[in-house]
Amino acid sequence: MRQDGGVVAIRRITVDNSPIDNASLNGIATSTDGTTIYVTFIGPGKDQGGVLALPAF
């Protein structure tokens, strides 16, 4: 997402080769060295969720 709110890219989340549709973002954090972004999410059924580790750049 750009600073003006424009969408740059959309990613799909899969768990055990099954897509999770309508997932909600719970939280976002960075590593202490700033190289990794951690994102927590939960699926629509509230029984699916996890933490994604993403490279910052």
CHARMM internal coordinates of N, CA and C (Angstrom, degrees):
IC EDIT
DIST 1 N 1 CA 1.4279
DIST 1 CA 1 C 1.5281
ANGL 1 N 1 CA 1 C 108.25
DIST 1 C 2 N 1.3101
ANGL 1 CA 1 C 2 N 115.53
DIHE 1 N 1 CA 1 C 2 N 135.85
DIST 2 N 2 CA 1.4678
ANGL 1 C 2 N 2 CA 120.42
DIHE 1 CA 1 C 2 N 2 CA 177.83
DIST 2 CA 2 C 1.5245
ANGL 2 N 2 CA 2 C 110.55
DIHE 1 C 2 N 2 CA 2 C -82.82
DIST 2 C 3 N 1.3088
ANGL 2 CA 2 C 3 N 115.59
DIHE 2 N 2 CA 2 C 3 N 167.95
DIST 3 N 3 CA 1.4608
ANGL 2 C 3 N 3 CA 120.26
DIHE 2 CA 2 C 3 N 3 CA 178.70
DIST 3 CA 3 C 1.5236
ANGL 3 N 3 CA 3 C 112.05
DIHE 2 C 3 N 3 CA 3 C -62.99
DIST 3 C 4 N 1.3367
ANGL 3 CA 3 C 4 N 117.61
DIHE 3 N 3 CA 3 C 4 N -27.05
DIST 4 N 4 CA 1.4614
ANGL 3 C 4 N 4 CA 120.39
DIHE 3 CA 3 C 4 N 4 CA 178.60
DIST 4 CA 4 C 1.5331
ANGL 4 N 4 CA 4 C 112.95
DIHE 3 C 4 N 4 CA 4 C -83.85
DIST 4 C 5 N 1.3502
ANGL 4 CA 4 C 5 N 116.77
DIHE 4 N 4 CA 4 C 5 N 2.67
DIST 5 N 5 CA 1.4586
ANGL 4 C 5 N 5 CA 121.33
DIHE 4 CA 4 C 5 N 5 CA 178.71
DIST 5 CA 5 C 1.5172
ANGL 5 N 5 CA 5 C 113.92
DIHE 4 C 5 N 5 CA 5 C 93.36
DIST 5 C 6 N 1.3234
ANGL 5 CA 5 C 6 N 117.79
DIHE 5 N 5 CA 5 C 6 N -2.60
DIST 6 N 6 CA 1.4551
ANGL 5 C 6 N 6 CA 120.80
DIHE 5 CA 5 C 6 N 6 CA 179.02
DIST 6 CA 6 C 1.5182
ANGL 6 N 6 CA 6 C 111.87
DIHE 5 C 6 N 6 CA 6 C -71.21
DIST 6 C 7 N 1.3121
ANGL 6 CA 6 C 7 N 116.09
DIHE 6 N 6 CA 6 C 7 N 145.66
DIST 7 N 7 CA 1.4643
ANGL 6 C 7 N 7 CA 121.75
DIHE 6 CA 6 C 7 N 7 CA -179.16
DIST 7 CA 7 C 1.5166
ANGL 7 N 7 CA 7 C 109.22
DIHE 6 C 7 N 7 CA 7 C -85.47
DIST 7 C 8 N 1.3229
ANGL 7 CA 7 C 8 N 116.15
DIHE 7 N 7 CA 7 C 8 N 130.24
DIST 8 N 8 CA 1.4582
ANGL 7 C 8 N 8 CA 122.34
DIHE 7 CA 7 C 8 N 8 CA 178.32
DIST 8 CA 8 C 1.5243
ANGL 8 N 8 CA 8 C 110.57
DIHE 7 C 8 N 8 CA 8 C -96.14
DIST 8 C 9 N 1.3446
ANGL 8 CA 8 C 9 N 116.57
DIHE 8 N 8 CA 8 C 9 N -43.15
DIST 9 N 9 CA 1.4570
ANGL 8 C 9 N 9 CA 121.01
DIHE 8 CA 8 C 9 N 9 CA -178.17
DIST 9 CA 9 C 1.5264
ANGL 9 N 9 CA 9 C 109.84
DIHE 8 C 9 N 9 CA 9 C -156.08
DIST 9 C 10 N 1.3147
ANGL 9 CA 9 C 10 N 115.20
DIHE 9 N 9 CA 9 C 10 N 155.82
DIST 10 N 10 CA 1.4605
ANGL 9 C 10 N 10 CA 122.54
DIHE 9 CA 9 C 10 N 10 CA 176.19
DIST 10 CA 10 C 1.5189
ANGL 10 N 10 CA 10 C 107.18
DIHE 9 C 10 N 10 CA 10 C -123.02
DIST 10 C 11 N 1.3184
ANGL 10 CA 10 C 11 N 116.78
DIHE 10 N 10 CA 10 C 11 N 136.09
DIST 11 N 11 CA 1.4599
ANGL 10 C 11 N 11 CA 121.56
DIHE 10 CA 10 C 11 N 11 CA 178.93
DIST 11 CA 11 C 1.5162
ANGL 11 N 11 CA 11 C 109.90
DIHE 10 C 11 N 11 CA 11 C -117.76
DIST 11 C 12 N 1.3135
ANGL 11 CA 11 C 12 N 116.22
DIHE 11 N 11 CA 11 C 12 N 150.75
DIST 12 N 12 CA 1.4623
ANGL 11 C 12 N 12 CA 122.62
DIHE 11 CA 11 C 12 N 12 CA 177.08
DIST 12 CA 12 C 1.5181
ANGL 12 N 12 CA 12 C 108.92
DIHE 11 C 12 N 12 CA 12 C -107.73
DIST 12 C 13 N 1.3212
ANGL 12 CA 12 C 13 N 117.16
DIHE 12 N 12 CA 12 C 13 N 140.59
DIST 13 N 13 CA 1.4559
ANGL 12 C 13 N 13 CA 122.48
DIHE 12 CA 12 C 13 N 13 CA 179.25
DIST 13 CA 13 C 1.5180
ANGL 13 N 13 CA 13 C 108.51
DIHE 12 C 13 N 13 CA 13 C -104.45
DIST 13 C 14 N 1.3359
ANGL 13 CA 13 C 14 N 116.71
DIHE 13 N 13 CA 13 C 14 N 132.22
DIST 14 N 14 CA 1.4602
ANGL 13 C 14 N 14 CA 121.19
DIHE 13 CA 13 C 14 N 14 CA 173.64
DIST 14 CA 14 C 1.5218
ANGL 14 N 14 CA 14 C 109.03
DIHE 13 C 14 N 14 CA 14 C -125.62
DIST 14 C 15 N 1.3213
ANGL 14 CA 14 C 15 N 116.13
DIHE 14 N 14 CA 14 C 15 N 142.36
DIST 15 N 15 CA 1.4574
ANGL 14 C 15 N 15 CA 123.13
DIHE 14 CA 14 C 15 N 15 CA 175.43
DIST 15 CA 15 C 1.5162
ANGL 15 N 15 CA 15 C 106.73
DIHE 14 C 15 N 15 CA 15 C -125.70
DIST 15 C 16 N 1.3284
ANGL 15 CA 15 C 16 N 116.59
DIHE 15 N 15 CA 15 C 16 N 122.66
DIST 16 N 16 CA 1.4720
ANGL 15 C 16 N 16 CA 121.60
DIHE 15 CA 15 C 16 N 16 CA -176.32
DIST 16 CA 16 C 1.5193
ANGL 16 N 16 CA 16 C 111.17
DIHE 15 C 16 N 16 CA 16 C 53.48
DIST 16 C 17 N 1.3213
ANGL 16 CA 16 C 17 N 117.02
DIHE 16 N 16 CA 16 C 17 N 43.42
DIST 17 N 17 CA 1.4691
ANGL 16 C 17 N 17 CA 125.55
DIHE 16 CA 16 C 17 N 17 CA 178.80
DIST 17 CA 17 C 1.5248
ANGL 17 N 17 CA 17 C 113.99
DIHE 16 C 17 N 17 CA 17 C 64.81
DIST 17 C 18 N 1.3234
ANGL 17 CA 17 C 18 N 117.81
DIHE 17 N 17 CA 17 C 18 N 15.29
DIST 18 N 18 CA 1.4668
ANGL 17 C 18 N 18 CA 121.60
DIHE 17 CA 17 C 18 N 18 CA 175.99
DIST 18 CA 18 C 1.5217
ANGL 18 N 18 CA 18 C 108.74
DIHE 17 C 18 N 18 CA 18 C -113.50
DIST 18 C 19 N 1.3402
ANGL 18 CA 18 C 19 N 117.35
DIHE 18 N 18 CA 18 C 19 N 126.96
DIST 19 N 19 CA 1.4680
ANGL 18 C 19 N 19 CA 119.13
DIHE 18 CA 18 C 19 N 19 CA 179.90
DIST 19 CA 19 C 1.5227
ANGL 19 N 19 CA 19 C 111.55
DIHE 18 C 19 N 19 CA 19 C -68.37
DIST 19 C 20 N 1.3233
ANGL 19 CA 19 C 20 N 116.02
DIHE 19 N 19 CA 19 C 20 N 145.95
DIST 20 N 20 CA 1.4604
ANGL 19 C 20 N 20 CA 121.47
DIHE 19 CA 19 C 20 N 20 CA 174.02
DIST 20 CA 20 C 1.5206
ANGL 20 N 20 CA 20 C 106.45
DIHE 19 C 20 N 20 CA 20 C -106.21
DIST 20 C 21 N 1.3247
ANGL 20 CA 20 C 21 N 116.21
DIHE 20 N 20 CA 20 C 21 N 108.35
DIST 21 N 21 CA 1.4587
ANGL 20 C 21 N 21 CA 121.39
DIHE 20 CA 20 C 21 N 21 CA 179.10
DIST 21 CA 21 C 1.5220
ANGL 21 N 21 CA 21 C 109.68
DIHE 20 C 21 N 21 CA 21 C -90.22
DIST 21 C 22 N 1.3004
ANGL 21 CA 21 C 22 N 116.61
DIHE 21 N 21 CA 21 C 22 N 149.52
DIST 22 N 22 CA 1.4619
ANGL 21 C 22 N 22 CA 123.99
DIHE 21 CA 21 C 22 N 22 CA 176.72
DIST 22 CA 22 C 1.5287
ANGL 22 N 22 CA 22 C 112.91
DIHE 21 C 22 N 22 CA 22 C 59.26
DIST 22 C 23 N 1.3125
ANGL 22 CA 22 C 23 N 117.24
DIHE 22 N 22 CA 22 C 23 N 37.73
DIST 23 N 23 CA 1.4640
ANGL 22 C 23 N 23 CA 120.92
DIHE 22 CA 22 C 23 N 23 CA 176.47
DIST 23 CA 23 C 1.5234
ANGL 23 N 23 CA 23 C 109.47
DIHE 22 C 23 N 23 CA 23 C -72.48
DIST 23 C 24 N 1.3247
ANGL 23 CA 23 C 24 N 115.83
DIHE 23 N 23 CA 23 C 24 N 150.91
DIST 24 N 24 CA 1.4617
ANGL 23 C 24 N 24 CA 121.66
DIHE 23 CA 23 C 24 N 24 CA 179.03
DIST 24 CA 24 C 1.5180
ANGL 24 N 24 CA 24 C 109.79
DIHE 23 C 24 N 24 CA 24 C -115.65
DIST 24 C 25 N 1.3144
ANGL 24 CA 24 C 25 N 115.73
DIHE 24 N 24 CA 24 C 25 N 138.39
DIST 25 N 25 CA 1.4482
ANGL 24 C 25 N 25 CA 121.87
DIHE 24 CA 24 C 25 N 25 CA 176.50
DIST 25 CA 25 C 1.5163
ANGL 25 N 25 CA 25 C 109.44
DIHE 24 C 25 N 25 CA 25 C -76.35
DIST 25 C 26 N 1.3433
ANGL 25 CA 25 C 26 N 116.63
DIHE 25 N 25 CA 25 C 26 N 128.25
DIST 26 N 26 CA 1.4657
ANGL 25 C 26 N 26 CA 121.18
DIHE 25 CA 25 C 26 N 26 CA 178.63
DIST 26 CA 26 C 1.5161
ANGL 26 N 26 CA 26 C 112.19
DIHE 25 C 26 N 26 CA 26 C -97.06
DIST 26 C 27 N 1.3108
ANGL 26 CA 26 C 27 N 116.81
DIHE 26 N 26 CA 26 C 27 N -44.48
DIST 27 N 27 CA 1.4556
ANGL 26 C 27 N 27 CA 119.79
DIHE 26 CA 26 C 27 N 27 CA -175.74
DIST 27 CA 27 C 1.5065
ANGL 27 N 27 CA 27 C 111.63
DIHE 26 C 27 N 27 CA 27 C -160.47
DIST 27 C 28 N 1.3244
ANGL 27 CA 27 C 28 N 115.24
DIHE 27 N 27 CA 27 C 28 N 165.32
DIST 28 N 28 CA 1.4581
ANGL 27 C 28 N 28 CA 121.26
DIHE 27 CA 27 C 28 N 28 CA -179.98
DIST 28 CA 28 C 1.5246
ANGL 28 N 28 CA 28 C 107.88
DIHE 27 C 28 N 28 CA 28 C -143.89
DIST 28 C 29 N 1.3292
ANGL 28 CA 28 C 29 N 116.15
DIHE 28 N 28 CA 28 C 29 N 139.61
DIST 29 N 29 CA 1.4634
ANGL 28 C 29 N 29 CA 121.70
DIHE 28 CA 28 C 29 N 29 CA -179.88
DIST 29 CA 29 C 1.5222
ANGL 29 N 29 CA 29 C 108.27
DIHE 28 C 29 N 29 CA 29 C -149.96
DIST 29 C 30 N 1.3217
ANGL 29 CA 29 C 30 N 116.07
DIHE 29 N 29 CA 29 C 30 N 165.65
DIST 30 N 30 CA 1.4592
ANGL 29 C 30 N 30 CA 120.79
DIHE 29 CA 29 C 30 N 30 CA 177.22
DIST 30 CA 30 C 1.5248
ANGL 30 N 30 CA 30 C 109.67
DIHE 29 C 30 N 30 CA 30 C -121.58
DIST 30 C 31 N 1.3203
ANGL 30 CA 30 C 31 N 114.72
DIHE 30 N 30 CA 30 C 31 N 157.22
DIST 31 N 31 CA 1.4642
ANGL 30 C 31 N 31 CA 119.72
DIHE 30 CA 30 C 31 N 31 CA 174.43
DIST 31 CA 31 C 1.5298
ANGL 31 N 31 CA 31 C 108.84
DIHE 30 C 31 N 31 CA 31 C -71.32
DIST 31 C 32 N 1.3100
ANGL 31 CA 31 C 32 N 116.09
DIHE 31 N 31 CA 31 C 32 N 162.29
DIST 32 N 32 CA 1.4703
ANGL 31 C 32 N 32 CA 119.66
DIHE 31 CA 31 C 32 N 32 CA -177.86
DIST 32 CA 32 C 1.5205
ANGL 32 N 32 CA 32 C 112.70
DIHE 31 C 32 N 32 CA 32 C -64.03
DIST 32 C 33 N 1.3297
ANGL 32 CA 32 C 33 N 117.15
DIHE 32 N 32 CA 32 C 33 N -27.43
DIST 33 N 33 CA 1.4637
ANGL 32 C 33 N 33 CA 119.29
DIHE 32 CA 32 C 33 N 33 CA 178.73
DIST 33 CA 33 C 1.5267
ANGL 33 N 33 CA 33 C 112.64
DIHE 32 C 33 N 33 CA 33 C -91.64
DIST 33 C 34 N 1.3349
ANGL 33 CA 33 C 34 N 118.02
DIHE 33 N 33 CA 33 C 34 N -1.10
DIST 34 N 34 CA 1.4645
ANGL 33 C 34 N 34 CA 122.16
DIHE 33 CA 33 C 34 N 34 CA 175.52
DIST 34 CA 34 C 1.5136
ANGL 34 N 34 CA 34 C 115.59
DIHE 33 C 34 N 34 CA 34 C 76.40
DIST 34 C 35 N 1.3226
ANGL 34 CA 34 C 35 N 118.61
DIHE 34 N 34 CA 34 C 35 N 11.58
DIST 35 N 35 CA 1.4660
ANGL 34 C 35 N 35 CA 120.22
DIHE 34 CA 34 C 35 N 35 CA -177.85
DIST 35 CA 35 C 1.5252
ANGL 35 N 35 CA 35 C 113.80
DIHE 34 C 35 N 35 CA 35 C -95.64
DIST 35 C 36 N 1.3287
ANGL 35 CA 35 C 36 N 117.45
DIHE 35 N 35 CA 35 C 36 N -13.80
DIST 36 N 36 CA 1.4563
ANGL 35 C 36 N 36 CA 121.54
DIHE 35 CA 35 C 36 N 36 CA -177.23
DIST 36 CA 36 C 1.5226
ANGL 36 N 36 CA 36 C 110.21
DIHE 35 C 36 N 36 CA 36 C -129.27
DIST 36 C 37 N 1.3339
ANGL 36 CA 36 C 37 N 115.73
DIHE 36 N 36 CA 36 C 37 N 138.45
DIST 37 N 37 CA 1.4604
ANGL 36 C 37 N 37 CA 122.48
DIHE 36 CA 36 C 37 N 37 CA 173.86
DIST 37 CA 37 C 1.5236
ANGL 37 N 37 CA 37 C 106.89
DIHE 36 C 37 N 37 CA 37 C -108.96
DIST 37 C 38 N 1.3187
ANGL 37 CA 37 C 38 N 116.88
DIHE 37 N 37 CA 37 C 38 N 130.08
DIST 38 N 38 CA 1.4631
ANGL 37 C 38 N 38 CA 122.18
DIHE 37 CA 37 C 38 N 38 CA 177.63
DIST 38 CA 38 C 1.5250
ANGL 38 N 38 CA 38 C 108.70
DIHE 37 C 38 N 38 CA 38 C -107.32
DIST 38 C 39 N 1.3208
ANGL 38 CA 38 C 39 N 116.27
DIHE 38 N 38 CA 38 C 39 N 130.36
DIST 39 N 39 CA 1.4564
ANGL 38 C 39 N 39 CA 122.01
DIHE 38 CA 38 C 39 N 39 CA -179.07
DIST 39 CA 39 C 1.5261
ANGL 39 N 39 CA 39 C 108.34
DIHE 38 C 39 N 39 CA 39 C -126.15
DIST 39 C 40 N 1.3219
ANGL 39 CA 39 C 40 N 117.43
DIHE 39 N 39 CA 39 C 40 N 128.58
DIST 40 N 40 CA 1.4625
ANGL 39 C 40 N 40 CA 120.50
DIHE 39 CA 39 C 40 N 40 CA 174.72
DIST 40 CA 40 C 1.5192
ANGL 40 N 40 CA 40 C 108.59
DIHE 39 C 40 N 40 CA 40 C -102.48
DIST 40 C 41 N 1.3234
ANGL 40 CA 40 C 41 N 114.93
DIHE 40 N 40 CA 40 C 41 N 144.39
DIST 41 N 41 CA 1.4640
ANGL 40 C 41 N 41 CA 120.15
DIHE 40 CA 40 C 41 N 41 CA -178.35
DIST 41 CA 41 C 1.5158
ANGL 41 N 41 CA 41 C 109.87
DIHE 40 C 41 N 41 CA 41 C -141.93
DIST 41 C 42 N 1.3229
ANGL 41 CA 41 C 42 N 115.19
DIHE 41 N 41 CA 41 C 42 N 161.81
DIST 42 N 42 CA 1.4640
ANGL 41 C 42 N 42 CA 121.62
DIHE 41 CA 41 C 42 N 42 CA 175.20
DIST 42 CA 42 C 1.5285
ANGL 42 N 42 CA 42 C 107.72
DIHE 41 C 42 N 42 CA 42 C -137.94
DIST 42 C 43 N 1.3286
ANGL 42 CA 42 C 43 N 116.15
DIHE 42 N 42 CA 42 C 43 N 140.77
DIST 43 N 43 CA 1.4507
ANGL 42 C 43 N 43 CA 121.64
DIHE 42 CA 42 C 43 N 43 CA 179.59
DIST 43 CA 43 C 1.5154
ANGL 43 N 43 CA 43 C 111.72
DIHE 42 C 43 N 43 CA 43 C -80.04
DIST 43 C 44 N 1.3302
ANGL 43 CA 43 C 44 N 116.81
DIHE 43 N 43 CA 43 C 44 N 174.31
DIST 44 N 44 CA 1.4591
ANGL 43 C 44 N 44 CA 120.69
DIHE 43 CA 43 C 44 N 44 CA -176.68
DIST 44 CA 44 C 1.5258
ANGL 44 N 44 CA 44 C 113.94
DIHE 43 C 44 N 44 CA 44 C -65.27
DIST 44 C 45 N 1.3351
ANGL 44 CA 44 C 45 N 117.51
DIHE 44 N 44 CA 44 C 45 N -27.47
DIST 45 N 45 CA 1.4537
ANGL 44 C 45 N 45 CA 120.63
DIHE 44 CA 44 C 45 N 45 CA -179.27
DIST 45 CA 45 C 1.5128
ANGL 45 N 45 CA 45 C 113.57
DIHE 44 C 45 N 45 CA 45 C -83.98
DIST 45 C 46 N 1.3102
ANGL 45 CA 45 C 46 N 117.72
DIHE 45 N 45 CA 45 C 46 N -0.07
DIST 46 N 46 CA 1.4673
ANGL 45 C 46 N 46 CA 124.81
DIHE 45 CA 45 C 46 N 46 CA -179.92
DIST 46 CA 46 C 1.5239
ANGL 46 N 46 CA 46 C 113.16
DIHE 45 C 46 N 46 CA 46 C 63.35
DIST 46 C 47 N 1.3344
ANGL 46 CA 46 C 47 N 118.12
DIHE 46 N 46 CA 46 C 47 N 1.30
DIST 47 N 47 CA 1.4589
ANGL 46 C 47 N 47 CA 119.91
DIHE 46 CA 46 C 47 N 47 CA 177.04
DIST 47 CA 47 C 1.5249
ANGL 47 N 47 CA 47 C 111.45
DIHE 46 C 47 N 47 CA 47 C -108.69
DIST 47 C 48 N 1.3228
ANGL 47 CA 47 C 48 N 117.16
DIHE 47 N 47 CA 47 C 48 N -1.29
DIST 48 N 48 CA 1.4487
ANGL 47 C 48 N 48 CA 122.23
DIHE 47 CA 47 C 48 N 48 CA 176.43
DIST 48 CA 48 C 1.5199
ANGL 48 N 48 CA 48 C 108.09
DIHE 47 C 48 N 48 CA 48 C -115.73
DIST 48 C 49 N 1.2945
ANGL 48 CA 48 C 49 N 116.31
DIHE 48 N 48 CA 48 C 49 N 136.35
DIST 49 N 49 CA 1.4569
ANGL 48 C 49 N 49 CA 119.80
DIHE 48 CA 48 C 49 N 49 CA 177.14
DIST 49 CA 49 C 1.5078
ANGL 49 N 49 CA 49 C 109.30
DIHE 48 C 49 N 49 CA 49 C -178.66
DIST 49 C 50 N 1.3220
ANGL 49 CA 49 C 50 N 115.49
DIHE 49 N 49 CA 49 C 50 N 179.14
DIST 50 N 50 CA 1.4423
ANGL 49 C 50 N 50 CA 118.69
DIHE 49 CA 49 C 50 N 50 CA 179.69
DIST 50 CA 50 C 1.4996
ANGL 50 N 50 CA 50 C 112.20
DIHE 49 C 50 N 50 CA 50 C 174.33
DIST 50 C 51 N 1.3263
ANGL 50 CA 50 C 51 N 114.48
DIHE 50 N 50 CA 50 C 51 N -170.85
DIST 51 N 51 CA 1.4450
ANGL 50 C 51 N 51 CA 122.87
DIHE 50 CA 50 C 51 N 51 CA 178.50
DIST 51 CA 51 C 1.5304
ANGL 51 N 51 CA 51 C 107.71
DIHE 50 C 51 N 51 CA 51 C -122.24
DIST 51 C 52 N 1.3089
ANGL 51 CA 51 C 52 N 116.08
DIHE 51 N 51 CA 51 C 52 N 130.75
DIST 52 N 52 CA 1.4594
ANGL 51 C 52 N 52 CA 121.59
DIHE 51 CA 51 C 52 N 52 CA 176.02
DIST 52 CA 52 C 1.5179
ANGL 52 N 52 CA 52 C 108.52
DIHE 51 C 52 N 52 CA 52 C -105.88
DIST 52 C 53 N 1.3182
ANGL 52 CA 52 C 53 N 118.32
DIHE 52 N 52 CA 52 C 53 N 135.03
DIST 53 N 53 CA 1.4568
ANGL 52 C 53 N 53 CA 123.60
DIHE 52 CA 52 C 53 N 53 CA 174.53
DIST 53 CA 53 C 1.5145
ANGL 53 N 53 CA 53 C 106.81
DIHE 52 C 53 N 53 CA 53 C -107.67
DIST 53 C 54 N 1.3262
ANGL 53 CA 53 C 54 N 116.86
DIHE 53 N 53 CA 53 C 54 N 119.49
DIST 54 N 54 CA 1.4544
ANGL 53 C 54 N 54 CA 122.58
DIHE 53 CA 53 C 54 N 54 CA -174.99
DIST 54 CA 54 C 1.5233
ANGL 54 N 54 CA 54 C 110.82
DIHE 53 C 54 N 54 CA 54 C -122.33
DIST 54 C 55 N 1.3257
ANGL 54 CA 54 C 55 N 118.33
DIHE 54 N 54 CA 54 C 55 N 140.45
DIST 55 N 55 CA 1.4662
ANGL 54 C 55 N 55 CA 118.59
DIHE 54 CA 54 C 55 N 55 CA 175.09
DIST 55 CA 55 C 1.5255
ANGL 55 N 55 CA 55 C 109.66
DIHE 54 C 55 N 55 CA 55 C -66.22
DIST 55 C 56 N 1.3268
ANGL 55 CA 55 C 56 N 116.69
DIHE 55 N 55 CA 55 C 56 N 139.44
DIST 56 N 56 CA 1.4658
ANGL 55 C 56 N 56 CA 120.46
DIHE 55 CA 55 C 56 N 56 CA -176.49
DIST 56 CA 56 C 1.5362
ANGL 56 N 56 CA 56 C 111.77
DIHE 55 C 56 N 56 CA 56 C -69.62
DIST 56 C 57 N 1.3279
ANGL 56 CA 56 C 57 N 117.47
DIHE 56 N 56 CA 56 C 57 N -33.78
DIST 57 N 57 CA 1.4671
ANGL 56 C 57 N 57 CA 119.86
DIHE 56 CA 56 C 57 N 57 CA 179.88
DIST 57 CA 57 C 1.4896
ANGL 57 N 57 CA 57 C 110.50
DIHE 56 C 57 N 57 CA 57 C -138.00
END
COOR INIT
IC SEED 1 N 1 CA 1 C
IC BUILD
